[in-house]
């Protein structure tokens, strides 16, 4: 069993919702907590959100992050040779 102390304003809002929906305050709080738990569990981190896109548009060359400087130099030299 858990006891929660609520500020007056929240207690009044809870009472109003309870009367409006014809439910006990406990039921309203349980429903709110269930929604919170579901929301927390369903939130994905950045990796999980992008996992379907990782590698989807890759070049197939696994060394590009290591050899990019060399590739840039080659392109610059190739431009100079054509002029």
N, C-alpha and C positions, 0 to 999 in steps of 0.2 A: 504494500500500500504506500502511495506517495501523496504527500500533502504539498500544495503549492500556495504561496501567498501572492495574491494579485493586487496590483494597484487599483484604486477605486474606479478609475475610468475603464479599465479592462473588465473589471467585475461587472460594471453596469452594462457594458456592451454584451458581455456573455449572458447576462440575465435577459436582456432584450432579445437576443437570438434564441435563447432557450424558450421564451414565451412564444415568440413568433413561429418557431418550428414545432412547438409542442414536444420538446425533447428535454431530458434532464441536462443540467450543466455538465455532468460527467460524460454523457453521450457526445455532446458537442466537443468537449476537450479530447475525447478518444478519437473522434473522426478527424479533428485537426492534427493530432499527432500522427495518425496513420497517413494522412496526406503529406506531412513533413517527412516521415520516414521513406515513403515511396519516392518523393522528390529527391531526397538525398541519395537513395540507392540508384536512381535512374540517371543521375548526373554522371557524365563520362569526363575523363580527363582529356587533355589535348591529343595525346597519342591515340586513345580509343576513338575519338572523333575523326581523326584523319587516317586511320589504318587502311581503309579501303582505297585510299589514293596513293599511298606510299609505293613507289616503284611502278606505278601505272603508266607513267609517261617517260620512263627511264630510257636512256640511250643503249643500255646493255653493256656499257663500258664501265667497269668497276673502279677504274683508276683516275677518273676525271678530276676528282678533288685533289689528287696528288700531282697531276701533270698539267694543270691548267696554265701555269706560267710558261711552260714549254710550248704549249699549243698557241698561246697568244703571240709569242715571239715568232713562231712559224708563220702565222697569218700576217704579221707585220712585214716580215721578210718577203713573203709571197707577193704582197702588194707593191713593195718597192721594186721587185724584179720585173713586174709587168709594166712599169712606167718607163 
